[in-house]
Amino acid sequence: MNRFVSDPLEPLGIAMGVLLVLIGIATLIGTPWADKSGSALVMLGQILGALSAVGIGAALAWVSRT
Protein backbone atom coordinates (compact mmCIF):
# COMPACT_ATOMS: atom_id res chain seq x y z
CA MET A 1 0.00 0.00 0.00
CA ASN A 2 1.22 3.44 -0.88
CA ARG A 3 2.40 5.37 2.17
CA PHE A 4 1.12 8.70 0.77
CA VAL A 5 -2.46 7.54 0.14
CA SER A 6 -4.50 6.14 3.03
CA ASP A 7 -7.35 4.93 0.82
CA PRO A 8 -6.43 3.04 -2.37
CA LEU A 9 -9.56 4.33 -4.15
CA GLU A 10 -8.86 7.99 -3.40
CA PRO A 11 -7.05 8.68 -6.70
CA LEU A 12 -9.89 7.04 -8.63
CA GLY A 13 -12.50 9.22 -6.91
CA ILE A 14 -10.49 12.36 -7.57
CA ALA A 15 -9.92 11.42 -11.21
CA MET A 16 -13.63 10.72 -11.78
CA GLY A 17 -14.56 14.00 -10.10
CA VAL A 18 -12.16 15.96 -12.30
CA LEU A 19 -13.45 14.12 -15.36
CA LEU A 20 -17.05 15.07 -14.51
CA VAL A 21 -16.05 18.71 -14.03
CA LEU A 22 -14.27 18.75 -17.39
CA ILE A 23 -17.23 17.10 -19.14
CA GLY A 24 -19.62 19.64 -17.65
CA ILE A 25 -17.42 22.57 -18.67
CA ALA A 26 -16.98 21.15 -22.18
CA THR A 27 -20.74 20.76 -22.49
CA LEU A 28 -21.30 24.37 -21.47
CA ILE A 29 -18.64 25.59 -23.90
CA GLY A 30 -20.00 23.43 -26.72
CA THR A 31 -23.53 24.86 -26.27
CA PRO A 32 -25.45 21.84 -27.63
CA TRP A 33 -28.74 23.68 -27.12
CA ALA A 34 -27.82 26.25 -29.79
CA ASP A 35 -27.82 23.63 -32.59
CA LYS A 36 -31.23 22.12 -31.87
CA SER A 37 -34.60 23.63 -32.56
CA GLY A 38 -35.96 22.57 -29.17
CA SER A 39 -38.01 24.54 -26.73
CA ALA A 40 -36.74 26.74 -23.95
CA LEU A 41 -37.48 23.93 -21.49
CA VAL A 42 -35.07 21.62 -23.33
CA MET A 43 -32.41 24.35 -23.30
CA LEU A 44 -32.81 24.93 -19.57
CA GLY A 45 -32.66 21.19 -18.92
CA GLN A 46 -29.38 20.86 -20.81
CA ILE A 47 -27.86 23.83 -18.99
CA LEU A 48 -29.02 22.47 -15.64
CA GLY A 49 -27.57 19.04 -16.48
CA ALA A 50 -24.19 20.48 -17.39
CA LEU A 51 -24.06 22.60 -14.24
CA SER A 52 -25.10 19.57 -12.19
CA ALA A 53 -22.26 17.54 -13.69
CA VAL A 54 -19.79 20.23 -12.65
CA GLY A 55 -21.23 20.38 -9.13
CA ILE A 56 -21.35 16.62 -8.65
CA GLY A 57 -17.82 16.21 -10.01
CA ALA A 58 -16.44 18.89 -7.71
CA ALA A 59 -18.23 17.37 -4.73
CA LEU A 60 -16.95 13.89 -5.59
CA ALA A 61 -13.37 15.09 -5.87
CA TRP A 62 -13.66 17.03 -2.59
CA VAL A 63 -15.22 14.13 -0.70
CA SER A 64 -12.64 11.70 -2.07
CA ARG A 65 -9.81 13.97 -0.98
CA THR A 66 -11.05 14.63 2.56
C-alpha positions as a LaTeX table, in Angstrom:
\begin{tabular}{lrrr}
\hline
Residue & $x$ (\AA) & $y$ (\AA) & $z$ (\AA) \\
\hline
Met1 & 0.00 & 0.00 & 0.00 \\
Asn2 & 1.22 & 3.44 & $-0.88$ \\
Arg3 & 2.40 & 5.37 & 2.17 \\
Phe4 & 1.12 & 8.70 & 0.77 \\
Val5 & $-2.46$ & 7.54 & 0.14 \\
Ser6 & $-4.50$ & 6.14 & 3.03 \\
Asp7 & $-7.35$ & 4.93 & 0.82 \\
Pro8 & $-6.43$ & 3.04 & $-2.37$ \\
Leu9 & $-9.56$ & 4.33 & $-4.15$ \\
Glu10 & $-8.86$ & 7.99 & $-3.40$ \\
Pro11 & $-7.05$ & 8.68 & $-6.70$ \\
Leu12 & $-9.89$ & 7.04 & $-8.63$ \\
Gly13 & $-12.50$ & 9.22 & $-6.91$ \\
Ile14 & $-10.49$ & 12.36 & $-7.57$ \\
Ala15 & $-9.92$ & 11.42 & $-11.21$ \\
Met16 & $-13.63$ & 10.72 & $-11.78$ \\
Gly17 & $-14.56$ & 14.00 & $-10.10$ \\
Val18 & $-12.16$ & 15.96 & $-12.30$ \\
Leu19 & $-13.45$ & 14.12 & $-15.36$ \\
Leu20 & $-17.05$ & 15.07 & $-14.51$ \\
Val21 & $-16.05$ & 18.71 & $-14.03$ \\
Leu22 & $-14.27$ & 18.75 & $-17.39$ \\
Ile23 & $-17.23$ & 17.10 & $-19.14$ \\
Gly24 & $-19.62$ & 19.64 & $-17.65$ \\
Ile25 & $-17.42$ & 22.57 & $-18.67$ \\
Ala26 & $-16.98$ & 21.15 & $-22.18$ \\
Thr27 & $-20.74$ & 20.76 & $-22.49$ \\
Leu28 & $-21.30$ & 24.37 & $-21.47$ \\
Ile29 & $-18.64$ & 25.59 & $-23.90$ \\
Gly30 & $-20.00$ & 23.43 & $-26.72$ \\
Thr31 & $-23.53$ & 24.86 & $-26.27$ \\
Pro32 & $-25.45$ & 21.84 & $-27.63$ \\
Trp33 & $-28.74$ & 23.68 & $-27.12$ \\
Ala34 & $-27.82$ & 26.25 & $-29.79$ \\
Asp35 & $-27.82$ & 23.63 & $-32.59$ \\
Lys36 & $-31.23$ & 22.12 & $-31.87$ \\
Ser37 & $-34.60$ & 23.63 & $-32.56$ \\
Gly38 & $-35.96$ & 22.57 & $-29.17$ \\
Ser39 & $-38.01$ & 24.54 & $-26.73$ \\
Ala40 & $-36.74$ & 26.74 & $-23.95$ \\
Leu41 & $-37.48$ & 23.93 & $-21.49$ \\
Val42 & $-35.07$ & 21.62 & $-23.33$ \\
Met43 & $-32.41$ & 24.35 & $-23.30$ \\
Leu44 & $-32.81$ & 24.93 & $-19.57$ \\
Gly45 & $-32.66$ & 21.19 & $-18.92$ \\
Gln46 & $-29.38$ & 20.86 & $-20.81$ \\
Ile47 & $-27.86$ & 23.83 & $-18.99$ \\
Leu48 & $-29.02$ & 22.47 & $-15.64$ \\
Gly49 & $-27.57$ & 19.04 & $-16.48$ \\
Ala50 & $-24.19$ & 20.48 & $-17.39$ \\
Leu51 & $-24.06$ & 22.60 & $-14.24$ \\
Ser52 & $-25.10$ & 19.57 & $-12.19$ \\
Ala53 & $-22.26$ & 17.54 & $-13.69$ \\
Val54 & $-19.79$ & 20.23 & $-12.65$ \\
Gly55 & $-21.23$ & 20.38 & $-9.13$ \\
Ile56 & $-21.35$ & 16.62 & $-8.65$ \\
Gly57 & $-17.82$ & 16.21 & $-10.01$ \\
Ala58 & $-16.44$ & 18.89 & $-7.71$ \\
Ala59 & $-18.23$ & 17.37 & $-4.73$ \\
Leu60 & $-16.95$ & 13.89 & $-5.59$ \\
Ala61 & $-13.37$ & 15.09 & $-5.87$ \\
Trp62 & $-13.66$ & 17.03 & $-2.59$ \\
Val63 & $-15.22$ & 14.13 & $-0.70$ \\
Ser64 & $-12.64$ & 11.70 & $-2.07$ \\
Arg65 & $-9.81$ & 13.97 & $-0.98$ \\
Thr66 & $-11.05$ & 14.63 & 2.56 \\
\hline
\end{tabular}
